């Protein structure tokens, strides 16, 4: 059995598997993290991805505006990064995410996004 249990497959809704998350952090840190740490990081990532998918569905269904989507997604990214920081610690967090981890809202070009998603 895999050291991260039986989570070898991707989850049903396309999320990364536990093993893929472990491989990502191992590649970025050049070492393995304890299974408990991987589980915490995986849970945080799953929570973020589900929120992102929910918001995307809301936006696609014209239930929220592009502005609200962006605002709530930025909050979710900040929470995900804060969780990652708390789990990894400062040094490993910056090795993995760099400075963008402190400002995840900079990952999406606000003006381009809003131009591509006219308000409802």
N, C-alpha and C positions, 0 to 999 in steps of 0.2 A: 504494500500500500504506500502511496505517496506520502511524504512527510506532512503535506498540507491536507491530508485526508483524501476524500474522493472527488474533490472539486477540479477534476481534470478538464471537464467540458465547459464551454461557455454557457452562461445561463440562458434561459429560454428567450429573454428579450434582448439578446445581443450584448449583454454586459460582459466585461472581462471575467475570466475565471480566476479563482484564488491563485492558481499556479501562474497565470499570466501577470498578476499583480506582484507576486513574489519575484518573478523573473525581471520585471521592470525595475524594482528597487534593487535587486542584486546587481543588475547591469549598471545602475547609476551610482551605487555605493561600493561596488567591487567587493561585496561580501554579502552573505546571507543574513537576513534578519530572523529573530526568533519567530516561530509559528504564531505565537500570541500577538505579536506586533503586526504580522501580516494579516491576521484575522481582523484586527482593529482597523487597519488601513483599508482592507477590502470592504468592511461594513460601511465605512465612511464614504468610499467611492460608490458603492451601490446606492446609498442614500442620496448622494449627489446626482447620480445618473437618473434615478427615478424622479427626482424633483425636476431635473432638466427635461425629461420626457413628458412629465405632466404639464409643465409650462409650454412646451412645444405643441402639445395637443390643444391646450387652451388657446394659444396664438393661432394655430391652424384652423381652429373652430370658431374664430372671431369672438371668443369669449373674453379675451383681454387684449389690450392694445400692445403694440410693439414696445412702447415706452415702459409699460408695466412689466412686460416680459423681461426686458433688459434689466430693469431695476431688481426684480425678484431673482433673476439668474445671477446677477452680480452678488446679491446677498448670499445665495446658495454657494457660489464659488468662494466667497470670503469665509463662510462657515466651514466648507470643505478644507480650505487651506489652514484655517485655525486648528481644526481637528488634526490635520497632518502635522502641523508644527508641534502640537501637544504630544502626539504619539511618537514622532521621530526625534524631537529635540532640535534646537537651533542649528547645530552644525550639519546634521544629516538632512534637515529640511532644506537648507540652502544648497547643499550638494545636489539634491534632487530637483528642486524647483527654481533655484536661483532667485534673483530679485523679483521676478514676476510673481513669485509666490506671495509677496507682500502686497502686490497690487494686481490681483487677478482680473479686475475690471478692465485692465489695459489690453487684455487678450482679444476683446471684440471692439472693432472700430465702430463706435456709436453712430456716427453720421452715416456711414455706409449701410449699417444694419437698418437704421430707421428709413433711409431712402429706399431700401429693398422691401420694406414692410410698411406700406402706407397705413396710417391710422384708420381704425374702424369708426 
